[in-house]
Amino acid sequence: MTSLVSIIMPAYNCSKTINASIESVINQTYKNWELLITDDFSTDSTKDIIKNYQKKHSRIKFLENTFDKGVSGARNTSIHYAGGTYIAFLDTDDTWAPNKLEEQLKAMNENGMFASHSNYERIDSTGTILSTIHTQRIVSFNDMLKRNCIANLTGIYNSEVLGKFFQKKIGHEDYEMWLRVLAKTDSIGIRTSLAKYMVSQTSVSGHKLVAAKWHFDILVNEVKLPLYKAVFYFCFYFYTSISKRSKEKFGNIFK
């Protein structure tokens, strides 16, 4: 008997993109999943779209926040109600390859590991591939301190073994959560692209310094590293972040 995978999807005013995200879950070759979509007080037709899918697919579950809790709050609502052995994440402007769950669960089971991640493609709003992000075969906690090695849309972990991990309402909430996951287990990577991440044009240009501050704050305030260690690991993050964005202009990223 196959294990249930709970897929966590926060939704907010995403009527233009959520259909593709949901369809990429429905089209998974691995069929034992539940999709928990928490609407975070949308004002467009997002809720109607989710409810229409729910009528057709019993594995899709519609949840609703009564006030805007932000992306971490929406994910946490879904995580609270998740009943699966495994927990995975997908946002409403991103999509999965059909074999995403099948390949990652196979790798975890064959290698006796409790978390997994994969390569993924960064695309723009037209679907044009900007770059392919190549991951390491094995990612440890120390690897994760140096840079964000696990994109949230590719990550999956065994909640039956590790417990559930809720996200904090801070910048880079997914990075902080995966640090806590990797404090308990290494993650095994699939080195083919199993997901597509849509790059928001509003986030590309203006928020690099804000993102850097979020990262440093996590190292100091959440991981509680001594200042000299936080600076050491932050230097790795800063270098790889700048390198990633510059190489994106010229082709794929190879790690």
C-alpha positions as CSV (number, residue, x, y, z in Angstrom):
1,M,0.0,0.0,0.0
2,T,1.4,3.4,-1.0
3,S,1.8,6.2,1.5
4,L,-0.3,9.3,1.4
5,V,1.4,12.6,0.4
6,S,-0.1,15.8,1.7
7,I,0.6,18.7,-0.7
8,I,0.5,22.1,0.9
9,M,-0.7,25.0,-1.3
10,P,-1.3,28.6,-0.1
11,A,-3.5,30.7,-2.3
12,Y,-4.0,34.4,-2.5
13,N,-5.5,36.3,-5.6
14,C,-4.0,33.7,-7.9
15,S,-6.9,33.2,-10.4
16,K,-4.5,33.6,-13.4
17,T,-2.1,30.8,-12.4
18,I,-3.7,28.4,-10.0
19,N,-5.3,26.2,-12.6
20,A,-1.9,25.1,-14.0
21,S,-0.6,24.4,-10.5
22,I,-3.6,22.3,-9.6
23,E,-3.5,20.4,-12.9
24,S,0.2,19.5,-12.4
25,V,-0.8,17.8,-9.1
26,I,-3.8,16.0,-10.7
27,N,-1.4,14.7,-13.4
28,Q,1.0,13.1,-11.0
29,T,1.9,9.5,-11.9
30,Y,1.9,8.9,-8.1
31,K,-1.8,8.9,-7.2
32,N,-2.0,8.6,-3.4
33,W,-2.0,12.3,-2.6
34,E,-4.2,14.9,-1.0
35,L,-4.0,18.6,-2.0
36,L,-4.8,21.0,0.8
37,I,-5.3,24.5,-0.5
38,T,-5.7,27.3,2.0
39,D,-7.1,30.5,0.6
40,D,-5.7,33.5,2.5
41,F,-8.6,35.9,2.1
42,S,-8.5,36.3,-1.7
43,T,-10.6,39.0,-3.3
44,D,-10.6,37.7,-6.9
45,S,-12.1,34.4,-8.2
46,T,-9.5,32.2,-6.6
47,K,-11.9,30.6,-4.1
48,D,-14.4,29.8,-6.9
49,I,-11.7,28.0,-8.9
50,I,-10.6,25.9,-5.9
51,K,-14.2,25.0,-5.1
52,N,-14.9,23.9,-8.7
53,Y,-11.8,21.6,-8.6
54,Q,-13.0,20.3,-5.2
55,K,-16.3,19.2,-6.7
56,K,-14.5,17.1,-9.3
57,H,-11.7,15.7,-7.2
58,S,-12.3,14.4,-3.7
59,R,-8.6,14.5,-2.9
60,I,-8.6,18.3,-3.2
61,K,-9.5,20.0,0.1
62,F,-10.4,23.6,0.4
63,L,-9.5,25.5,3.6
64,E,-10.0,29.1,4.3
65,N,-8.4,31.7,6.6
66,T,-10.9,34.2,7.9
67,F,-8.3,37.0,7.7
68,D,-5.0,37.5,5.9
69,K,-2.3,35.5,7.7
70,G,0.3,35.7,5.0
71,V,1.9,32.8,3.1
72,S,3.3,31.1,6.2
73,G,0.0,31.3,7.9
74,A,-1.8,29.8,4.9
75,R,0.7,27.0,4.7
76,N,0.4,26.3,8.4
77,T,-3.4,25.9,8.1
78,S,-2.9,23.2,5.5
79,I,-0.1,21.6,7.5
80,H,-2.3,21.4,10.5
81,Y,-4.9,19.4,8.6
82,A,-2.5,17.3,6.6
83,G,-2.9,13.6,7.2
84,G,-0.1,12.2,5.0
85,T,3.0,10.3,5.8
86,Y,4.8,12.8,3.6
87,I,4.5,16.6,3.2
88,A,5.3,18.5,0.0
89,F,4.9,22.1,-1.1
90,L,3.6,23.8,-4.2
91,D,2.7,27.5,-4.6
92,T,0.0,28.7,-7.0
93,D,2.3,30.1,-9.7
94,D,4.5,27.0,-9.8
95,T,4.1,23.6,-11.4
96,W,5.4,20.1,-11.0
97,A,6.6,17.5,-13.6
98,P,4.2,14.5,-13.7
99,N,6.8,12.1,-12.2
100,K,7.8,14.5,-9.4
101,L,6.3,12.6,-6.4
102,E,7.1,9.2,-7.9
103,E,10.8,9.9,-8.4
104,Q,11.4,11.5,-5.0
105,L,9.5,8.9,-3.0
106,K,11.4,6.2,-4.8
107,A,14.8,7.8,-4.0
108,M,13.9,8.3,-0.4
109,N,12.7,4.7,0.1
110,E,15.7,3.1,-1.8
111,N,18.2,5.2,0.2
112,G,16.6,5.1,3.6
113,M,16.3,8.9,3.8
114,F,13.5,11.1,5.1
115,A,13.7,14.2,2.9
116,S,14.2,14.8,-0.8
117,H,14.6,17.7,-3.2
118,S,15.3,18.1,-6.9
119,N,16.6,20.3,-9.7
120,Y,14.1,22.9,-11.0
121,E,13.7,25.5,-13.7
122,R,13.2,29.2,-13.2
123,I,10.7,30.6,-15.8
124,D,9.2,33.9,-16.5
125,S,5.4,34.7,-16.8
126,T,5.5,33.6,-20.5
127,G,6.9,30.2,-19.6
128,T,10.4,30.9,-21.0
129,I,13.1,29.1,-19.1
130,L,15.5,31.6,-17.5
131,S,17.8,29.0,-15.9
132,T,18.0,25.5,-14.6
133,I,19.0,25.2,-10.9
134,H,21.1,22.0,-10.4
135,T,21.2,20.6,-6.9
136,Q,23.5,18.4,-4.9
137,R,22.9,14.7,-4.6
138,I,23.0,15.0,-0.8
139,V,22.2,18.1,1.2
140,S,23.1,18.3,4.9
141,F,22.4,20.9,7.5
142,N,25.9,22.4,7.1
143,D,25.3,22.7,3.3
144,M,22.1,24.5,4.0
145,L,23.8,27.0,6.3
146,K,26.0,28.1,3.4
147,R,23.1,28.6,0.9
148,N,19.5,27.7,0.3
149,C,20.0,24.3,-1.3
150,I,16.3,23.2,-1.3
151,A,13.7,25.2,-3.2
152,N,10.4,24.8,-1.3
153,L,8.5,23.7,-4.4
154,T,10.9,20.7,-4.8
155,G,11.1,19.7,-1.1
156,I,9.3,16.7,0.5
157,Y,9.8,15.2,4.0
158,N,8.5,12.3,6.0
159,S,6.3,13.8,8.7
160,E,5.6,10.4,10.3
161,V,9.3,10.0,11.2
162,L,10.3,13.6,11.6
163,G,7.1,15.3,12.8
164,K,5.4,18.3,11.2
165,F,7.3,21.5,10.7
166,F,5.3,24.7,10.8
167,Q,6.6,27.9,9.2
168,K,7.3,31.1,11.1
169,K,6.1,34.4,9.9
170,I,9.5,35.8,9.0
171,G,11.3,36.5,5.7
172,H,12.6,33.4,4.0
173,E,10.2,31.3,6.1
174,D,10.7,28.2,3.9
175,Y,14.5,28.4,4.2
176,E,14.2,28.5,8.0
177,M,11.8,25.6,8.0
178,W,14.1,23.4,5.9
179,L,17.0,24.2,8.2
180,R,15.0,22.6,11.0
181,V,14.2,19.6,8.8
182,L,17.8,19.1,7.9
183,A,18.8,19.3,11.6
184,K,17.1,15.9,11.8
185,T,17.9,14.3,8.4
186,D,19.9,14.8,5.2
187,S,18.0,15.3,2.0
188,I,18.5,13.2,-1.2
189,G,18.4,15.1,-4.5
190,I,17.0,14.2,-7.9
191,R,19.3,15.7,-10.4
192,T,16.7,16.2,-13.1
193,S,14.2,19.1,-13.2
194,L,11.0,18.1,-11.6
195,A,9.4,21.5,-11.1
196,K,9.1,25.0,-12.6
197,Y,9.3,28.1,-10.5
198,M,7.8,31.3,-11.8
199,V,10.0,34.4,-11.2
200,S,8.0,37.4,-10.1
201,Q,9.3,40.5,-11.8
202,T,8.6,42.6,-8.8
203,S,10.9,40.4,-6.7
204,V,13.8,40.2,-9.1
205,S,15.2,43.7,-9.1
206,G,14.4,45.5,-5.8
207,H,14.6,43.1,-2.9
208,K,18.1,41.6,-2.9
209,L,19.2,43.6,0.1
210,V,16.0,42.8,2.0
211,A,16.5,39.1,1.2
212,A,20.1,39.2,2.4
213,K,19.0,40.7,5.7
214,W,16.3,38.0,6.2
215,H,19.0,35.4,5.6
216,F,21.4,36.9,8.1
217,D,18.7,37.3,10.7
218,I,17.8,33.6,10.4
219,L,21.4,32.6,11.0
220,V,21.7,34.9,14.1
221,N,18.2,34.9,15.6
222,E,16.7,31.4,14.6
223,V,19.8,29.2,14.3
224,K,21.5,31.3,17.0
225,L,25.0,31.0,15.5
226,P,27.7,33.1,17.1
227,L,28.2,36.3,15.2
228,Y,31.5,35.2,13.6
229,K,29.9,32.0,12.3
230,A,26.9,33.8,11.0
231,V,29.2,36.2,9.1
232,F,31.2,33.2,7.7
233,Y,28.1,31.4,6.4
234,F,26.5,34.6,5.2
235,C,29.5,35.2,2.9
236,F,28.9,31.9,1.2
237,Y,25.2,32.8,0.8
238,F,26.0,36.3,-0.6
239,Y,28.6,34.9,-3.1
240,T,26.3,32.1,-4.4
241,S,23.3,34.5,-4.6
242,I,25.2,37.0,-6.7
243,S,26.7,34.2,-8.9
244,K,23.3,32.6,-9.5
245,R,21.7,35.8,-10.7
246,S,24.6,36.8,-12.9
247,K,24.9,33.4,-14.5
248,E,21.2,33.4,-15.2
249,K,21.8,36.0,-17.9
250,F,24.1,33.7,-19.8
251,G,22.7,30.2,-19.3
252,N,22.2,27.3,-17.0
253,I,23.8,27.1,-13.5
254,F,26.0,24.2,-12.8
255,K,26.9,23.2,-9.2
